[in-house]
Amino acid sequence: MSKSKYVNTAEYVENVRRMLISNTDLWGEYFISQPEGPTYEAIEDLLHPLMFVGREPCEYGWLTDSSIYYLPFGLVDNPQGGSSFALHVADGSQIISRRFDGRKCTIFVGSEGEERYGSVLENLDGPRLHRGYLPILENTYTDAAGFEYRQESFATRISQTDSLVSFVKITVVPKALKSPVKVAIVPGEEGLTWEEQRLTGPEGTYFVFSPGASFDGEKVVYTFEPSPREAEELVFVRLNQPGQCGPLAPQELYTAAKEETVRYWEEKLARGSIFEVPEQLAMHAQKNLLIQNLLMNWRYSIGNLYETEFNAESSDSIQALALFGFAEHYKAGLQKMMDGPNEANWEKGTRLKHAAYYYLLTKDPSFVLDNHQRLVEFAEDLVGQTEADPNGLLRPEPGGTDISDPNKRIYSLHFQIDSWRGLRDMATVWGLLGYPELAERFGAAAVRLHQAIRRAVDLSKVELEDGSLFIPVSVLDEKARQPYDPITATQEGSYWLLVAPNSYAPGFFTPGSQEAKGILRYLHNHGAILLGMLRFNYLGIPVGFCKVHGWTGMRSSGVDNVYAVSYAKFLADNDEADRLVMTFYGKLAHGMTRNTFVSAEGEEVDVCGDDYFRSMYLPPNSTNNSLFLHTLRLLLVRETTDERGLPQDLHLAHATPRGWLEHGQEIRAVEAPTLFGPLSFTISSRLEEGAIDVVVDLSACTSVRDVYLRLRTPGRRPIRGVDLFDGTLRWDLVDGETIRLQGAGGQVRLTVSYGRSPAQL
């Protein structure tokens, strides 16, 4: 028997654990310090890929029979996402209807048709997606005898049935066969009837097969004899929900159905605004994560116990859709959440904040107007609490984390700050929409709440000797004023890290201030970050230990990138460009599966047992997906706002990876949504000729004060001069890489010229 290539070496285990024991992100800090900053290629092999969702039956962990993750396939039936889902297991072994515990069919191969497809991971080439990003699963598997099978599958709708259907095509190479091989499909139901290449039962049609199959009462079998033919294939159609199905020929229909699926998703993506960047893997991730989140929308996940909405998490997910041009889906998701439970202060504050953001981004008043009375009621309730509270804050509530005592009420800082932001921003929007009394009343209340939060923070924060700043989630609570060091050494510290960043992103802490720098220093010096990702240790167990029978994805020290969205926004606001790039590549390389872009709520990092591949907790996850989308946009576009929440300055390309501006490369956006209006720009590098050409179209933008254009070149080339085609436009250099365009409007064209890089001088 050949030795497995998937074995953890002692060197790998030692390196991973040395990183986890450190209070600083040793890997991340090293790559940030490099002249070219972090790159995907530099970090790609540092951690093993994600693959598992359960090695054995255990609560919340056993999602598939093979323990490999699934991909949710379906169509966007309405702006709130999909309604029917087929779960295609990534190793090609199984398709599951709707939920992990739903109807299943399983595929076997080999000389007797008894070897589970994909069961030997060393023999699996893939999984991957069609064209790199489309929801069509592709892989190749070699069985124990050395015979090869290529599989392709997807889900779509066809006219012959009302059910979502999965198409599966398996190709074998008869001329390479030395003896017959079989492909067996086990339907998962008993008592089905076989007639004319179709399996039927009490609910109607379950499967339709291409010619050549037989049924023995338990499984459908294709037998392939050695022959001179290059390839032979089988196709079957599986109804996600058995029912009526008209006549169809699977093999003849397959190509048309695949082409229609490709067209459907390409047209769907074309309705949004894709950022064109010169890195193919980043482009594939961007497109597929948009597809996933269009399908999930407000849902935190699909096909498992997490298929529900969560307050801040789901809001981040649907907001990301709007930032990529899918405002209708943002609005629909907000309405779904508005119509749900809104009892807690955080829910009320979040609804106010996002209602205001939807209007400020789109200038469409319909959501605010349609929900006017309820939004006013939210605001009235929040203000009434602050007026009755002795500290001027919202009333204490349960902490809202999994480990909080439900009987204990605290002043949760992130609840308070999000509610302040919601009051402030909605007051501004009401003023813009012609409700001056509401604007004045709630604007003044927001100022008072801000002052009360400010007092509470000042009384609660703890300054450490290294200049870092710890702020407890429970303010005005003396028992909570004990910093965690290292942060993720305990379960309590890990949960603090999940919710604390929600206080940073809304703009309460002044960007660039000593306070903001102290907050970041605490995160970066006390064990919060790994490869730019947010760490998490659910069990609070030491590095080097693993609860083998625990929740898969949470059994050892790892990361939880769901909550890194706020961290990324805080980095951007504080102009931490290289750290933002580190988060971008850390997420791309190690926060999702390779080539299929599936992520979970949490992912293990420390080695667990003999597992070579890393495990995940309840994938897929829409908010973890949105981390990549939010971060990509922040690399390219960022708005600053004034004290009322109105947009002020526009920052373009302020944190791009340096390799994106190598000679011949181009970055492009067309009608990308911003708070100023739709923005288009093109940045074309001619660095070998000593120039970069930039076109910024602000024709549809209003109220832009200044535009800050940063050109992060390879080698950190110094800007020598700027040639503007509009001679009346004022500009100046803020630093060696950043140009400020004052009062820009319309179409701005400029050529930036360069001298030699510092390394050449």
Stockholm file with secondary structure:
# STOCKHOLM 1.0

chainA/1-761         MSKSKYVNTAEYVENVRRMLISNTDLWGEYFISQPEGPTYEAIEDLLHPLMFVGREPCEYGWLTDSSIYYLPFGLVDNPQGGSSFALHVADGSQIISRRFDGRKCTIFVGSEGEERYGSVLENLDGPRLHRGYLPILENTYTDAAGFEYRQESFATRISQTDSLVSFVKITVVPKALKSPVKVAIVPGEEGLTWEEQRLTGPEGTYFVFSPGASFDGEKVVYTFEPSPREAEELVFVRLNQPGQCGPLAPQELYTAAKEETVRYWEEKLARGSIFEVPEQLAMHAQKNLLIQNLLMNWRYSIGNLYETEFNAESSDSIQALALFGFAEHYKAGLQKMMDGPNEANWEKGTRLKHAAYYYLLTKDPSFVLDNHQRLVEFAEDLVGQTEADPNGLLRPEPGGTDISDPNKRIYSLHFQIDSWRGLRDMATVWGLLGYPELAERFGAAAVRLHQAIRRAVDLSKVELEDGSLFIPVSVLDEKARQPYDPITATQEGSYWLLVAPNSYAPGFFTPGSQEAKGILRYLHNHGAILLGMLRFNYLGIPVGFCKVHGWTGMRSSGVDNVYAVSYAKFLADNDEADRLVMTFYGKLAHGMTRNTFVSAEGEEVDVCGDDYFRSMYLPPNSTNNSLFLHTLRLLLVRETTDERGLPQDLHLAHATPRGWLEHGQEIRAVEAPTLFGPLSFTISSRLEEGAIDVVVDLSACTSVRDVYLRLRTPGRRPIRGVDLFDGTLRWDLVDGETIRLQGAGGQVRLTVSYGRSPAQL
#=GR chainA/1-761 SS CCCCSCCCCHHHHHHHHHHHHSSSCHHHHHHHHSTTCCCHHHHTTSSCCEEESCSSCCTTTCCSTTSBCEEEECCCCBTTBCSCCEEEETTSSEEEESSTTSCEEEEEEESSSCEETTCSGGGEEEEEEETTTEEEEEEEEECTTSCEEEEEEEEECCTTCSSCEEEEEEEECGGGCSSCEEEEEECSCSSCEECSSEEEETTEEEEEECTTCEECSSCEEEEECCCSCSCEEEEEEEEEEEECCCCCCHHHHHHHHHHHHHHHHHHHHHTSCCCBCSCHHHHHHHHHHHHHHHHHTTCSCSSSTTCSCCHHHHHHHHHHHHHTTCHHHHHHHHHHHHTSCCCSHHHHHHHHHHHHHHHHHHCCCHHHHHTHHHHHHHHHHHHHHHHHSTTSSCCCBCCCSTTSCTTCCBEEHHHHHHHHHHHHHHHHHHHHTTCHHHHHHHHHHHHHHHHHHHHHHHHHCEECTTSCEECCSEETCGGGCCCCSSGGGSHHHHHHHHHGGGGTTTSCSCTTSHHHHHHHHHHHHTTCEETTEEEECTTCCCTTCCCTTSCTTSSSSEECGGGHHHHHHHHHHTTCHHHHHHHHHHHHHHSSCTTTCCCCSEEECSCCTTCSSEEEESCCCHHHHHHHHHHHHHHHEEEEECTTSCEEEEEESTTCCGGGGSTTCEEEEEEECCTTSCEEEEEEEEGGGTEEEEEEEETTCCCCCEEEEECCCGGGCCEEEEEESSTTCEEEESSSSEEEEETCCEEEEEEEEECCCGGGC
#=GC SS_cons         CCCCSCCCCHHHHHHHHHHHHSSSCHHHHHHHHSTTCCCHHHHTTSSCCEEESCSSCCTTTCCSTTSBCEEEECCCCBTTBCSCCEEEETTSSEEEESSTTSCEEEEEEESSSCEETTCSGGGEEEEEEETTTEEEEEEEEECTTSCEEEEEEEEECCTTCSSCEEEEEEEECGGGCSSCEEEEEECSCSSCEECSSEEEETTEEEEEECTTCEECSSCEEEEECCCSCSCEEEEEEEEEEEECCCCCCHHHHHHHHHHHHHHHHHHHHHTSCCCBCSCHHHHHHHHHHHHHHHHHTTCSCSSSTTCSCCHHHHHHHHHHHHHTTCHHHHHHHHHHHHTSCCCSHHHHHHHHHHHHHHHHHHCCCHHHHHTHHHHHHHHHHHHHHHHHSTTSSCCCBCCCSTTSCTTCCBEEHHHHHHHHHHHHHHHHHHHHTTCHHHHHHHHHHHHHHHHHHHHHHHHHCEECTTSCEECCSEETCGGGCCCCSSGGGSHHHHHHHHHGGGGTTTSCSCTTSHHHHHHHHHHHHTTCEETTEEEECTTCCCTTCCCTTSCTTSSSSEECGGGHHHHHHHHHHTTCHHHHHHHHHHHHHHSSCTTTCCCCSEEECSCCTTCSSEEEESCCCHHHHHHHHHHHHHHHEEEEECTTSCEEEEEESTTCCGGGGSTTCEEEEEEECCTTSCEEEEEEEEGGGTEEEEEEEETTCCCCCEEEEECCCGGGCCEEEEEESSTTCEEEESSSSEEEEETCCEEEEEEEEECCCGGGC
//
